[in-house]
Amino acid sequence: MPFVCICADTVLRIVSYEAEKRLLLPFLLLLCVLSLSIYGSTTDELIAQAHSQKLSEQYYWHLLMHAPKNESEIDDDNFFLDSDGKTNLSKELDRSIRHFSEDSNRSDGSVYCRFPARRVWLEHELNTSFSEGTCKEYEALLVKMDPQKVTLVFPSAHINSPASMFGHTFLRIDSSLESKLMSYAINYAAATDETNGITFAYKGLFGGYYGYYSLLPYYEKLKEYRDSESRDVWEYDLNLTHDEVMAMVRHIWELQHIHSWYYFLNENCSYHMLWLSEIARPSTHLRDHFFYYVIPPETVRAFEEEGLVGDKYFRPSKRTKLLAYEQHLSPQGIAVVRLLTEGQLDIADQIVLSEQERQMTYEAAAELVEYNYIEGKISKEIYAKRYHALLSKRAMLGSGKRVEIQKKSNPDKSHHAARVQIAQGWYDNRSPLLLGWRPSFHDLSEDDTGHLSGAEIQFLNTMIGIDSDKVHLEKLTILSLASIVPVSHFFKPLSWRMQSGWDRDYGNDHSSFMTRIGAGASIGDDQLFGYFLTEPEIRVGCNADVGLGFTTGMGINWGKRIKSYIEAGHIFYLDGVNRNHIMISNTWEWNGWGAFSLSYEGIEQEYREERYKIGVNLYF
């Protein structure tokens, strides 16, 4: 109420300066009262105008409120100015106008400074101005961020962490600086320090954690994902204009310290990046690409289909870099790297190598020392000493040829997550038509284009068989996870797999519930890998038993989206007859929407059965 304050101040000065003119005081007070009524009517007029324009029903107001329909998905009361604002968007809009119009406090912490995105939009729609404010914290952030462009960042899956096997997405606000490392990352994640995997999964699925937006330097996120977790990173520059970037930044400011319930399958990290992007460019409808779950690779594809993506960049992880060095080093070079990593520089220098390979050994050793420090295998003091010595020796060798790192297939080229299968089966005693459905995501037999090779994660993989007017549940896999990671000279990871669900593989044409968890080792690379697993099994229902299985398998990515997969196993049972199983499949994906599959299975237990299947996979 700036005019009111000026009016009152004028009264006091006149009264003190000309006390004798007491007759003017009632007149001036009346003038102030009239000004208050005029000012109040201006606010009411703005609210009336907003109602006539139906602003609370407009799409952009729903975006600002994170309200797909008539209720906001924000669960923090601090985000709303009206007590009913979460469920009554019209009252929230009215209250916003009243605060912007009437509040005398327009400094840090005020409504005026807390909600710049709302304020700018309302000023534009109402063709008005809510006067000036002094928002020092917000302005300081803008100066520090220097927002110019926005980049969508996708760290790939962390293969030994089931919680991150889908990957992750966040946004980066790029400044005018050439280096992107000093840019700011906009992240959304569940706030938890839970270490129990079962508890984390349960709460993540059913909304047991608050999710928060965070704003931090990009190099910190890059260090976390690319270095600490050995996850390759893809960057997608978005073609947003500067005005669109600023619209996003204004809304990001509004969401600081604001929480919502985090849901692993839908209201997750990727989903909240969709809101921010639609705030920037409301003509896009990114959220319309999803209807019951949101998976990070699918969000990348949604940005592509909405025409938001410009240039793309690939940042290899430390693991990917070191594997590239392994391919270029001789056995002697590998031995030298190990000596250098252990600090035995004098002994390493005695091994004869070419000049180029000598350069690569110091580079690889420096990367490996840093990796070992990040993994907690060496102390900070040892790391600093060895790392400095390696870089110093490498600098003395002069410039050399940079090791070529093969770029991996882009996540936006992968097949879609949901799958429908239609196949014809030929078994020993029946020939069922097979219909399958899987909500997500990828299995070991499917082509790995855009996926992490050797990784599997499937939910509710269901197959029914129709034969002679009878319908059977052939298979219902509740959850299937696999992490087949080849060992190498520098890395010795554990490969593992777990599966739980019903199937009809155990005789008498009845379903059995089976749970199998195993571990082992793998060799190879992204194109060709083989593995051996020891897998204990518990089975209930038909032919209930406990067994210990040994499984070996191989995957071959031929290129051109063709993959062959072979697996054979033997299980020793405690009470029943031992079981042999072999499976051979070949899949050809013609694009991310469909694939042709052919498979053979041989099962031998109390009887022997052979199964042939031919069909198509439809992805969406």
C-alpha positions in Angstrom: 0.0 0.0 0.0 2.6 2.6 -1.1 0.1 5.4 -1.6 -1.4 5.0 1.9 2.0 5.2 3.5 2.8 8.4 1.6 -0.5 9.9 2.6 -0.1 9.2 6.3 3.5 10.6 6.2 2.1 13.8 4.6 -0.5 14.2 7.3 2.1 14.0 10.1 4.4 16.5 8.4 1.6 19.0 7.7 0.3 18.7 11.3 3.7 19.3 12.9 4.6 22.1 10.5 1.3 24.0 10.6 -0.4 23.0 13.9 -2.6 26.0 13.6 -4.2 24.6 10.5 -6.0 21.9 12.4 -9.0 22.2 10.2 -7.1 20.5 7.4 -6.5 17.3 9.4 -10.1 15.8 8.9 -9.9 16.5 5.2 -6.5 14.8 4.8 -7.7 11.8 6.8 -10.7 11.5 4.6 -8.5 11.7 1.5 -6.4 8.7 2.9 -9.6 6.7 3.5 -10.7 7.4 0.0 -7.4 6.3 -1.4 -7.7 3.0 0.6 -11.1 2.3 -1.0 -9.8 3.1 -4.4 -6.8 0.8 -3.9 -8.9 -2.0 -2.6 -11.3 -1.8 -5.6 -8.3 -2.1 -7.9 -7.4 -5.5 -6.4 -11.0 -6.6 -6.6 -11.1 -5.5 -10.2 -8.1 -7.6 -11.0 -9.7 -10.6 -9.4 -12.9 -10.0 -11.3 -10.9 -9.7 -14.5 -9.1 -13.0 -13.7 -12.5 -14.6 -13.2 -13.9 -13.2 -16.5 -10.8 -14.6 -18.3 -11.2 -17.9 -16.4 -7.5 -17.8 -15.6 -7.8 -20.5 -13.0 -8.9 -22.9 -15.7 -6.1 -22.0 -18.1 -3.6 -24.7 -18.9 -0.6 -22.7 -17.8 -2.0 -22.0 -14.3 -2.5 -25.8 -14.0 1.2 -26.2 -15.0 2.3 -23.7 -12.4 0.2 -25.6 -9.8 1.4 -29.0 -11.0 -2.2 -30.0 -11.3 -3.1 -32.5 -14.1 -6.7 -31.9 -13.4 -8.2 -29.9 -10.4 -5.8 -30.9 -7.7 -2.1 -30.2 -7.3 0.4 -33.0 -7.0 2.5 -30.8 -4.7 2.1 -32.0 -1.1 3.8 -29.2 0.7 1.5 -26.6 2.4 4.2 -23.9 1.9 3.6 -24.0 -1.8 0.1 -22.7 -1.4 -1.1 -19.3 -0.3 -4.7 -20.3 0.4 -5.5 -23.1 2.9 -7.6 -24.8 0.2 -5.1 -24.0 -2.6 -4.1 -27.6 -3.3 -7.7 -28.6 -4.2 -9.1 -25.2 -5.2 -7.0 -23.6 -7.9 -9.4 -20.7 -8.2 -9.0 -19.6 -4.6 -5.2 -20.0 -4.9 -5.2 -17.7 -7.9 -7.3 -15.1 -6.1 -5.1 -15.2 -3.1 -2.0 -14.8 -5.3 -3.4 -11.7 -6.9 -4.3 -10.2 -3.6 -0.8 -10.7 -2.2 0.9 -9.4 -5.2 -1.4 -6.4 -5.3 -1.6 -5.4 -1.7 1.4 -6.7 0.3 3.7 -3.9 1.4 6.6 -6.3 2.0 8.3 -7.0 -1.3 11.7 -8.1 -0.1 13.3 -11.6 0.3 10.9 -14.1 1.8 7.8 -12.3 0.8 5.2 -13.7 -1.6 6.3 -11.2 -4.2 9.8 -12.7 -4.2 8.9 -16.3 -3.5 6.7 -16.8 -6.6 8.2 -14.9 -9.6 6.7 -17.3 -12.1 3.2 -16.8 -10.9 3.7 -13.0 -10.7 5.1 -12.6 -14.2 2.3 -14.8 -15.7 -0.4 -12.9 -13.9 1.0 -9.5 -14.9 1.0 -10.7 -18.5 -2.5 -12.1 -18.5 -4.0 -9.2 -16.6 -2.0 -6.6 -18.5 -0.9 -5.0 -15.3 2.1 -4.4 -13.1 2.4 -5.2 -9.4 5.0 -2.5 -8.8 8.6 -3.2 -8.0 10.2 -5.3 -5.3 13.7 -6.0 -4.0 14.4 -9.7 -4.2 18.2 -9.7 -3.6 18.5 -13.5 -3.1 16.7 -14.3 -6.3 18.6 -11.7 -8.3 21.9 -13.0 -6.9 21.0 -16.5 -8.0 20.2 -15.3 -11.5 23.6 -13.5 -11.7 25.4 -16.7 -10.4 23.5 -19.0 -12.8 23.6 -16.7 -15.8 20.9 -18.9 -17.4 21.2 -19.2 -21.2 20.3 -22.7 -22.3 18.9 -26.0 -20.9 20.3 -29.5 -21.3 18.5 -32.8 -20.5 21.0 -35.2 -18.9 20.6 -38.9 -18.8 23.0 -41.0 -16.6 22.7 -44.6 -17.7 21.8 -47.5 -15.4 24.0 -48.4 -12.5 24.2 -52.1 -13.3 24.8 -53.4 -9.8 22.1 -51.3 -8.2 18.5 -52.5 -8.9 17.1 -49.1 -7.7 18.9 -47.3 -10.5 18.6 -49.8 -13.3 16.2 -47.6 -15.2 18.8 -44.8 -15.3 18.0 -41.2 -14.3 17.2 -37.8 -15.8 17.8 -34.3 -14.7 18.2 -30.8 -16.2 21.2 -28.6 -16.5 21.0 -24.8 -16.7 23.8 -23.7 -19.0 25.5 -20.3 -18.5 27.5 -18.3 -21.1 30.7 -19.9 -19.9 32.3 -22.3 -22.3 32.8 -25.0 -19.7 29.5 -26.8 -18.8 31.0 -28.1 -15.5 30.2 -24.9 -13.7 26.6 -24.9 -14.8 23.8 -25.8 -12.4 22.0 -29.1 -12.3 18.3 -29.3 -11.4 17.6 -32.6 -9.8 14.6 -34.3 -8.2 15.1 -37.2 -5.8 13.7 -39.0 -2.8 15.1 -37.8 0.5 16.3 -40.9 2.3 19.4 -42.6 3.7 17.7 -46.0 3.7 20.2 -48.9 3.3 17.7 -51.8 3.4 16.9 -52.6 -0.2 13.5 -54.2 0.6 12.4 -51.2 2.7 13.6 -48.8 0.0 11.7 -50.6 -2.7 8.5 -50.8 -0.7 8.5 -47.1 0.3 9.6 -46.1 -3.1 6.7 -47.9 -4.7 4.0 -46.7 -2.3 5.1 -43.2 -1.5 7.1 -43.5 1.7 9.5 -40.8 0.9 9.4 -37.0 0.3 10.9 -35.9 -3.0 12.7 -32.6 -3.3 14.2 -30.5 -6.0 17.8 -29.6 -5.6 20.0 -27.0 -7.3 23.8 -27.7 -7.3 26.8 -27.4 -9.5 26.8 -29.8 -12.5 30.3 -31.1 -11.8 29.1 -32.5 -8.5 26.3 -34.6 -10.2 28.8 -35.6 -12.9 31.2 -36.8 -10.3 28.5 -38.8 -8.5 27.1 -40.5 -11.6 30.0 -40.8 -14.1 32.8 -41.3 -11.6 31.4 -42.7 -8.3 28.8 -45.0 -9.9 30.5 -45.6 -13.2 27.5 -44.6 -15.2 27.9 -43.2 -18.8 26.2 -39.9 -19.3 24.3 -38.6 -22.3 23.5 -34.9 -22.7 20.7 -33.5 -24.9 20.8 -29.8 -25.6 17.2 -28.4 -25.7 16.3 -25.8 -28.2 14.5 -23.5 -25.7 14.6 -19.8 -26.3 16.0 -17.5 -23.6 12.5 -16.4 -22.6 11.6 -20.1 -22.2 14.7 -20.8 -20.1 13.8 -17.9 -17.8 10.3 -19.2 -17.4 11.8 -22.5 -16.2 14.2 -20.8 -13.9 11.5 -18.7 -12.3 9.5 -21.8 -11.5 12.5 -23.7 -10.2 13.0 -20.8 -7.7 9.4 -21.4 -6.5 10.0 -25.1 -5.9 13.1 -24.7 -3.7 12.6 -26.6 -0.4 9.1 -27.7 -1.5 8.3 -31.5 -1.2 6.0 -34.0 -2.8 5.5 -37.7 -2.1 8.0 -39.7 -4.2 6.7 -42.7 -6.2 9.2 -44.9 -8.0 7.0 -45.8 -10.9 5.3 -42.5 -11.8 6.0 -39.3 -9.8 9.7 -39.9 -9.9 12.8 -38.0 -11.0 12.0 -38.0 -14.7 8.3 -37.1 -14.3 9.1 -33.9 -12.5 11.5 -32.8 -15.2 8.5 -33.0 -17.6 6.7 -30.4 -15.5 9.6 -28.0 -15.7 10.0 -28.4 -19.4 6.3 -27.8 -20.0 6.5 -24.7 -17.9 9.2 -23.5 -20.3 7.4 -24.4 -23.5 3.7 -25.1 -22.7 3.0 -26.0 -26.4 4.6 -29.3 -25.7 2.8 -32.1 -23.9 5.5 -34.3 -22.6 3.4 -35.9 -19.8 0.8 -37.1 -22.4 3.4 -39.6 -23.5 2.9 -41.6 -20.3 -0.2 -43.0 -18.7 0.8 -45.4 -15.8 4.5 -45.2 -15.3 7.4 -43.0 -16.3 10.8 -44.5 -17.1 13.9 -42.3 -17.7 14.8 -43.7 -21.2 11.2 -43.1 -22.3 11.4 -39.5 -21.2 14.4 -39.0 -23.4 12.4 -40.3 -26.3 9.5 -38.0 -25.4 11.7 -35.0 -25.6 12.9 -36.2 -29.0 9.3 -36.7 -30.3 8.3 -33.2 -29.1 11.0 -31.7 -31.1 12.9 -30.3 -28.1 16.3 -31.9 -28.7 19.2 -30.3 -30.5 22.8 -31.5 -30.2 23.7 -34.6 -28.3 26.9 -35.4 -26.4 28.3 -38.5 -24.7 30.4 -38.5 -21.5 32.0 -41.9 -20.8 32.3 -43.1 -17.2 35.7 -43.9 -15.7 34.9 -47.6 -16.1 34.2 -47.1 -19.8 37.5 -45.2 -20.2 39.5 -47.9 -18.4 37.9 -50.6 -20.5 39.0 -48.7 -23.6 42.5 -48.6 -22.3 42.4 -52.3 -21.7 41.6 -52.9 -25.4 44.7 -50.8 -26.5 47.2 -52.2 -24.1 49.4 -55.3 -24.4 49.7 -57.8 -21.6 53.0 -56.0 -20.7 51.2 -52.7 -20.7 48.5 -54.0 -18.4 51.2 -55.3 -16.0 52.8 -51.8 -16.1 49.5 -50.1 -15.2 49.1 -52.4 -12.2 52.6 -51.5 -11.0 52.0 -47.8 -11.5 48.7 -48.0 -9.7 50.5 -49.6 -6.7 53.1 -46.8 -6.7 56.0 -48.9 -8.1 57.1 -46.4 -10.8 60.7 -47.5 -10.8 59.9 -51.1 -11.5 57.3 -50.2 -14.1 59.9 -48.1 -16.0 62.1 -51.1 -16.5 59.5 -52.9 -18.7 60.1 -52.2 -22.3 57.1 -50.5 -24.1 56.6 -48.4 -27.1 56.5 -44.6 -26.5 52.8 -44.5 -27.3 51.9 -47.4 -25.0 54.1 -46.0 -22.2 52.0 -42.8 -22.4 48.7 -44.8 -22.3 49.9 -46.7 -19.2 50.4 -43.5 -17.2 47.0 -42.2 -18.4 45.3 -45.5 -17.5 47.1 -45.7 -14.1 46.0 -42.1 -13.2 42.4 -43.0 -14.0 42.6 -46.2 -12.1 44.1 -44.6 -9.0 41.3 -42.0 -9.0 38.7 -44.8 -9.4 40.2 -46.7 -6.5 40.1 -43.6 -4.3 36.5 -42.9 -5.2 35.7 -46.6 -4.3 37.4 -46.1 -1.0 40.1 -48.6 -1.7 43.0 -46.2 -0.9 43.3 -43.2 1.4 43.2 -39.5 0.3 46.9 -39.1 1.1 47.9 -42.1 -1.0 45.7 -41.0 -3.8 47.1 -37.5 -3.9 50.7 -38.7 -3.9 50.3 -41.3 -6.6 48.0 -39.3 -8.8 50.4 -36.3 -8.8 53.4 -38.6 -9.5 51.6 -40.2 -12.4 50.5 -37.0 -14.0 54.0 -35.5 -13.6 55.6 -38.5 -15.3 52.9 -38.5 -18.1 53.6 -34.8 -18.7 57.3 -35.5 -19.3 56.4 -37.9 -22.1 54.9 -35.2 -24.3 51.8 -35.3 -26.4 50.4 -38.5 -27.8 47.5 -40.1 -29.5 44.3 -40.0 -27.5 42.7 -43.4 -26.8 39.6 -43.8 -28.8 36.5 -44.5 -26.8 33.7 -46.2 -28.7 30.5 -44.3 -28.3 27.7 -46.5 -27.1 24.2 -46.6 -28.6 22.0 -43.7 -27.6 19.2 -44.4 -25.1 16.6 -42.8 -27.3 17.3 -45.6 -29.9 16.2 -48.4 -27.5 13.0 -50.3 -27.8 10.0 -49.0 -25.8 9.6 -50.3 -22.3 6.2 -52.0 -22.4 5.8 -55.1 -24.6 3.0 -57.2 -26.0 4.0 -60.6 -27.4 2.0 -62.6 -30.0 3.4 -66.0 -30.8 2.6 -69.5 -32.0 4.0 -72.3 -29.9 4.5 -75.9 -30.8 4.9 -78.2 -27.8 5.0 -82.0 -27.6 1.4 -82.4 -26.7 -0.2 -79.0 -27.7 0.1 -76.0 -29.9 -1.0 -72.9 -28.0 -1.4 -69.4 -29.3 0.7 -67.4 -26.8 -0.2 -63.9 -25.7 2.1 -62.0 -23.4 2.2 -58.6 -21.8 5.1 -56.9 -19.9 4.8 -53.4 -18.4 8.6 -53.0 -18.4 11.5 -53.1 -19.3 14.1 -55.3 -20.9 15.4 -58.9 -20.7 18.6 -60.6 -21.6 17.3 -62.1 -24.8 16.3 -58.7 -26.3 18.6 -56.5 -28.4 20.7 -54.2 -26.3 20.6 -51.1 -28.5 20.2 -48.2 -26.1 20.3 -50.5 -23.1 23.0 -51.5 -20.7 24.4 -54.8 -22.0 23.9 -57.7 -19.6 21.2 -55.9 -17.6 17.6 -57.2 -17.1 14.7 -55.8 -15.2 11.1 -57.0 -15.7 7.9 -56.5 -13.8 4.8 -58.6 -14.1 5.9 -60.4 -17.3 2.7 -62.4 -18.1 2.1 -65.0 -20.7 -1.2 -66.9 -21.4 -1.8 -69.8 -23.8 -4.9 -70.4 -25.8 -5.3 -74.0 -27.0 -8.5 -75.9 -27.9 -10.8 -73.3 -26.4 -8.8 -73.5 -23.1 -6.9 -70.6 -21.6 -3.9 -71.3 -19.4 -1.6 -69.1 -17.4 1.8 -70.1 -18.9 3.9 -67.7 -16.9 3.6 -64.8 -14.5 7.0 -63.3 -13.4 6.5 -60.9 -10.6 10.1 -59.6 -10.8 13.2 -60.6 -12.7 16.5 -58.8 -12.3 19.9 -59.6 -13.7 23.3 -57.9 -13.7 25.7 -59.8 -16.0 28.9 -57.7 -15.8 32.1 -59.1 -17.5 35.3 -59.2 -15.5 38.3 -57.5 -17.0 41.9 -56.8 -16.1 41.0 -53.8 -14.0 37.5 -54.8 -12.7 36.3 -57.9 -11.0 32.5 -57.4 -10.5 30.1 -60.0 -9.4 27.3 -61.1 -11.8 24.0 -62.0 -10.3 20.4 -62.8 -11.1 17.1 -63.2 -9.3 13.7 -64.3 -10.5 10.4 -64.9 -8.7 7.0 -65.9 -10.1 4.7 -68.7 -11.5 5.2 -70.9 -14.5 4.2 -74.3 -15.9 7.7 -75.7 -16.5 7.7 -78.3 -13.7 5.3 -81.0 -14.8 1.7 -82.2 -14.6 0.5 -79.2 -16.5 0.1 -77.1 -13.3 1.6 -73.9 -12.2 4.4 -73.7 -9.6 5.7 -70.7 -7.7 9.5 -70.5 -8.0 12.1 -68.1 -6.5 15.7 -68.3 -7.7 18.6 -66.2 -6.6 22.1 -66.7 -7.8 25.6 -65.3 -8.4 28.6 -65.9 -10.5 31.0 -64.4 -13.1 30.9 -63.2 -16.7 33.5 -62.6 -19.4 33.3 -60.6 -22.7 32.1 -57.2 -23.7 29.0 -55.4 -25.0 29.0 -57.4 -28.2 29.7 -60.9 -26.9 29.4 -62.0 -23.3 29.2 -65.3 -21.5 28.4 -66.1 -17.9 28.3 -68.9 -15.3 25.9 -68.7 -12.3 25.2 -70.8 -9.2 21.5 -70.4 -8.5 19.6 -72.0 -5.5 15.9 -72.5 -6.1 12.8 -72.8 -3.9 9.6 -74.1 -5.5 6.2 -74.4 -4.0 2.9 -75.6 -5.4 3.2 -78.4 -8.0 6.2 -80.6 -7.2 7.4 -78.5 -4.4 11.1 -78.8 -3.8 14.4 -77.1 -3.1 17.4 -77.3 -5.5 20.8 -76.0 -6.4 21.3 -75.0 -10.0 24.2 -74.3 -12.2 23.6 -72.1 -15.3 25.8 -71.0 -18.2 24.7 -68.6 -20.9 25.9 -66.4 -23.8 24.6 -63.3 -25.5 25.7 -62.1 -28.9 24.8 -58.6 -30.3 25.3 -59.0 -34.0 24.6 -55.4 -34.9 21.6 -54.1 -36.9 19.5 -54.8 -33.8 19.9 -58.6 -34.0 20.7 -60.6 -30.9 21.2 -64.3 -30.2 20.9 -65.7 -26.7 21.7 -69.2 -25.4 21.4 -70.6 -21.9 21.7 -74.1 -20.5 21.4 -75.2 -16.9 21.1 -78.2 -14.5 19.4 -78.3 -11.1 20.0 -80.8 -8.4 16.8 -81.2 -6.3 16.6 -82.4 -2.7 13.6 -84.7 -3.2 12.7 -84.8 -6.9 14.3 -85.7 -10.2 17.1 -83.4 -11.4 16.2 -81.1 -14.2 18.0 -80.0 -17.4 17.1 -77.0 -19.4 18.3 -75.4 -22.6 17.0 -72.3 -24.4 18.1 -70.8 -27.7 16.5 -67.6 -29.1 17.1 -65.1 -31.8 15.5 -61.6 -31.9 15.5 -59.0 -34.6 14.2 -55.6 -33.8 13.2 -53.7 -37.0 12.8 -50.5 -34.8 12.0 -49.4 -31.3 8.4 -50.4 -31.8 8.6 -54.1 -32.9 10.7 -57.2 -33.1 10.6 -60.7 -34.6 11.5 -63.6 -32.3 12.3 -67.3 -32.8 13.1 -69.6 -29.9 13.7 -73.2 -28.9 13.4 -74.8 -25.4 14.3 -78.2 -24.2 13.2 -79.4 -20.8 14.1 -82.8 -19.3 13.0 -83.8 -15.8 10.5 -86.6 -15.2 9.8 -86.4 -19.0 11.4 -84.6 -21.9 9.6 -81.8 -23.8 10.7 -79.6 -26.7 9.1 -76.3 -27.4 9.3 -74.1 -30.5 8.0 -70.6 -30.7 7.8 -68.0 -33.4 6.2 -64.5 -33.0 6.5 -60.8 -32.8 7.1 -58.3 -29.9 5.2 -55.1 -30.1 6.7 -52.3 -27.9 5.0 -49.1 -26.8 
